[in-house]
Amino acid sequence: MSQSPPTSRLGRITRNTSGAAAIEFAILAPIVFALIFSIFDAGWIMSQAIMLDRAVSRSSRSMQINGAKLTYADFKAAVCNEAMILSDCVKSIRIEFTPIANAADFPTNATPCVDRSIAIDPVTSYTAGKPSQIIFTRACYVVNPMIPGIGFGLSLPKDSTGGVRLTSSFAFVNEPT
């Protein structure tokens, strides 16, 4: 039995292309799947942000017309009913109302959000305001990214529980009586 020269063995190995597609797939598939799932995640988070904005706007308009007749719980329920796709909305949303008399009354700090790491939910300021008064409404909803470890979900700022803050604000003038 004669041994073939090393160059001929190398030639056989380099001519053999079986498995080349599997190697390409193994290299490219994770990148493509990460991109696709990031697009879905970004779309889902954007849809929730749009629904939150819409819900706060529509509920604030309802409050604008009804005045001080809505309680905090009623307003929160109205926002959650309008924003149909927000899961566990009542527990994951915090809403704040600030009556505005002059420019200095606008809140300067970040919108307060629910802290899911503690069991209690502190009281949030709620003042429905007087007739013909400007009310500034802010809402914060905490949502979990679908895939937090890759792509879009990885780049978002998160709280201690891994949630992303979606915020919305709306200003309106109460109708005069």
PyMOL commands that set and color helices and strands:
alter all, ss='L'
color gray80, all
select helices_A, chain A and resi 6-15+20-69+72-82+89-92+103-105+151-155
alter helices_A, ss='H'
color red, helices_A
select strands_A, chain A and resi 93-100+134-143+164-173
alter strands_A, ss='S'
color yellow, strands_A
deselect
rebuild
show_as cartoon
